[in-house]
Amino acid sequence: MNAAATATVTATAMKRQEIANRHAILEAIRGISAIEELVEYEPGHGYKFGVDLEVAIYGRNYGPGKKVGPYIRMYDYPPGLEIVRQGDWDTNTFFIVVAGAVEVFVAGVAEPVAVFEPGKPFGEMGVLAGMPRSATVIAHRQRGARVLEVQRPALRVLRKLRKFGAALDITYRNNGRAAVANQLQIPDELRKKVAEIADFQLVARGHVLASEGEVIRKLLLIRDGWVKRIGQAQNGEVTDYLGPGYILGFNALTVRGARFPYRAVAMSRTELLEIPVEALHRDPALLEALRAALGAAGDIGTPLQPTQALVFNPAVKTAQERLLDRGLVDANNLLLMDMDLCIRCGNCSLACHQIHGHARLKRTGIHVLRPRTPTHTTLDQSLLMPAVCLHCKDPECLTGCPTGAIARFEGGQVDIIPSLCIGCSDCATQCPYNAISLIPRSELKAPAARLPVKAAPSKAAPSKNGASRNGKGGRSKVNPRRKRRLTRWQPSDCALTPNPSR
C-alpha cells in the first residue's frame, strides 16, 4: 500500500468542512493572484464583476426550485484526506489551494510526485479534457489544506479575467507534461529530465503534425486523440491511423537527422507530449532509456518504406475513416443497431417511451457500413448509431451549459440535472449528434370550481398568441383553461452507462 492509500485509510473517519462565510471566500479570492480581479472594487461603481460575482459566490434564484450556483465554495480538508482520486470520472470541478498544501500521487509511485502550495490550481485536466482524473490528490499529511472548489460554469466567469486564462493554460500544460512523463517506464531521475525538456500540446482536428520529408525535430507521444498518417508506397498512397500510446518520429532516436516519410494530421482533438530530439542526443543515458521504454510502441512509428508498406484492407480503411470523420471514436459509449437483423418492429422505441415517458430512441442517426470481420474485403455489415447520447470525451453540451445543469457522473455518463436547467437550449443547439431533444409538457389544469367567472368571448379575431381581445380593445385575456406549453430539456441517452476502461 503506498503512502497515499495509507493516509486515506487513516482519514476515513474525517470529513471536509465547508466554510460558509461568504466574506471569507471573498478574502480567499482576493489573496490568489490569478483570480483576484474577480473581487476588484471600483469606488462609486461597486464590484467590477458584480453580477458574475453574485452568481459565483452567492447563487441566484430563477424561480421556485430553480436556484443556480454558487459555483465557488471553500472547504477545509484535514491532513491526509483525499480530495480527488485517480481514475474517477467526477470531472465537473477543479480546485485552487488557499492555505496549507496538497500532495499529488500517481499509481505505481510510492512518494508524492508534486506538492502544491497556496495559489496553485489542480484538477483542471479533467475539467478541460473531459477525461478521468489523472492523479490522486490528498490534503498535506501534516498541514492539511484549505481549497476553493470551482465548478465548471464558473469557467465562463473566470476566463474574463486577464491573468486567469494564461495561468490556467500554463498549469494545464505543466500537469499534462508531468502526467505523461510519469507514465514512462524509466528511472525517476530520467523521468524528471523528460518533464523538464518536453512540451505538452493540445491540437485541434485538421492540425498538421508532420509533413513528408520534414526533419524530425520532436518525438511526438500521443496521449489522447487520433492521428492519420499518409505515406507513399510502390502501389500508391498508404494510409493508417494511430491512437493513444503511439509515437511519431521514433526512428529519430536511432538515426540522427532522420526525416518523416509520411504526413501526419490530427483527426480529432489530440493531446501530445513533444520531446526535442536534439536534447535527447545530448543525453545518451536518457536517449537509450527512452529507446528501450518506447520501442514496442515505436515499431509502428518507423518509416513506411515500400518493402514495409502496410497491407491496409480498403474496406477497413473506408469504415475507419467514416468512424473518425463522424467523431464516433470520441464516444465513451455507443448504442449500435445491426440493420441486417432489425425487423423494424418498433419495440425499442416503445420500450424507451415506457421508461422515459417520451420516445427518445429513434431509428435515425449515423449509418456506417463496415466489414463483418477485419479480414473481410467487402462492406457487408450495416450498423446504425441512433441519435442518442454518446457521452463524449469532450462533450460540447456540457462545456456550453451556463448553469452546470449538464454534468458527468461517476460512471462517466453525461446527463442533465433538471433542478438546475433553466431551459436556455444551449445544449441542444451545440450537440453535434442531435442527442438532446425538447420535450413538451403541460401544466396541470386548475380545478373548475376555482376558475373565475368570465364573460362570453368576443367574436374579434384572436391575437397572435392565441388570446382573444374584447370588443372594447382592452387587454388580452388568456383562457385559464388553456394549457400552457412548458419545456424541459433532456438527453436522449436511454440510461447508457459508459465503460470507464475505454
Secondary structure, 3 states (H helix, E strand, C coil): CCHHHHHHHHCCCCCCEEECCHHHHHHHHHCCCCCHHHHCEECCCEECCHHHHHHHHHCEECCCCCEECCCEEEEEECCCCEEECCCCCCCCEEEEEEEECEEEECCCCCCCCEEECCCCEECHHHHHHCCCCCCEEEECCCCCEEEEEEECCHHHHHCCCHHHHHHHHHHHHHHHHHHHHHHCCCCHHHHHHHHHHCEEEEECCCCEEECCCCECCEEEEEEECCEEEEEEECCEEEEEEECCCCEECHHHHCCCCCECCEEEEECCCEEEEEEEHHHHHCCHHHHHHHHHHCHHHHHHHCCCCHHHCCCCCHHHHHHHHHHHHCCHHHCCCCCCEECCCCCCCCHHHHHHHHHHCCCCCCCCEEEEEECCCCCCCCCCEEEEEECCCCCCCCCHHHHHCCCCCEEECCCCCEEECHHHCCCCCHHHHHCCCCCEEEEEEECCCCCHHHCCCCCCCCCCCCCCCCCECCCCCCCCECCCCCCCEEEEEEECCCCCCCCCCC
